Amino acid sequence: MHSVRAATPADIPLILDLIRALATYEREPDAVKATAADLLRDGFGDHPCFECLIAESLSPEVQPEPAGFALFFYNYSTWRGRQGIHLEDLFVLPRFRGQGIGKALLAKVAARAAEQGCVRLQWDVLDWNQTAIDFYQSLGAQFLTEWRIMRVNDQGIHALANLASVSEAAR
Amino acid sequence: MHSVRAATPADIPLILDLIRALATYEREPDAVKATAADLLRDGFGDHPCFECLIAESLSPEVQPEPAGFALFFYNYSTWRGRQGIHLEDLFVLPRFRGQGIGKALLAKVAARAAEQGCVRLQWDVLDWNQTAIDFYQSLGAQFLTEWRIMRVNDQGIHALANLASVSEAAR
């Protein structure tokens, strides 16, 4: 048995643990620089940058045990003129797998999307993570085969931003 | 000569024209269902879902002419504990290409990212659009080669959301 509920500020240490566990699973154990203060500011203020769900495993006469999480935010479709949801993180701790907890988390994210009138629910998957790909496809998700993701990181952002000020100074 | 400025509600008909022109370029001419009311509600209220920049071509003694646009919103990095920018649309009308207008738009988006302390600027590119890929790479963007995009559309969202209510009813 399990249940899924909205995260509260009291869950922040747990959320950070789960983010780190997911990063380790994604072979980037040292990538997590986020702090509790970051998550409090960005997730639980007046205009949160993300929403988070916590899955708990339930057994009779035992405290609920954290089993996984889903963290998401909203994107926008200019074709549809509607918001969508981008699922950033979905993770179930290894010892709780195979019990439908990942599906329950994803279903709850979809329910949130439906409630908000969102026209898309999407996420990125690692191309070597066949277990995840099979799981998502079994739930009706499809690859956007034509599209590839490009990124500019911190330094690149500043280099590009400088082009804007140079071009303004020249006018 | 050209300049880039923030869009206002008066630009909505222009933004819709540019969204349609981009959809046509992307070989999906009939995909745009968004209306002026959608863009007004979602882009220009108290908590906008997106921001939009307009590029204008400037010539002496002529009114500024719309040449292109960039439309973006914010995402979130759980590894960094910071927002990033997702660039949804970047488009320059064909007759204004080759003048640095795309670069000026992208630079201005990067400047906005820098101003907001964003750690990432990213977007999706069509894998057959080599002109765009070359352009982005010349400005320092890199492919996220390991990641692929998955999506559930409207119907899929409702089917998945139903799993959540079934699972709740069963508890």
Interface residues (C-beta under 8 A of the other chain):
Chain A: M1 S3 V4 I19 A23 E28 A31 V32 K33 A34 T35 D38 L39 D42 H47 C49 F50 L71 F73 Y74 N75 Y76 S77 T78 W79 R80 G81 R82 Q83 H86 E88 D89 G100 K103 A104 L106 A107 K108 A110 A111 A113 A114 C118 V119 R120 L121 Q122 W123 D124 V125 L126 D127 W128 I133 Y136 L139 G140 A141 Q142 F143 L144 E146 W147 R148 I149 M150 R151 V152 N153 D154 G156 I157 H158 A159 L160 A161 N162 L163 A164 S165 S167 R171
Chain B: M1 S3 V4 I19 A23 E28 A31 V32 K33 A34 T35 D38 L39 D42 H47 C49 F50 L71 F73 Y74 N75 Y76 S77 T78 W79 R80 G81 R82 Q83 H86 E88 D89 G100 K103 A104 L106 A107 K108 A110 A111 A113 A114 C118 V119 R120 L121 Q122 W123 D124 V125 L126 D127 W128 I133 Y136 L139 G140 A141 Q142 F143 L144 E146 W147 R148 I149 M150 R151 V152 N153 D154 G156 I157 H158 A159 L160 A161 N162 L163 A164 S165 S167 R171
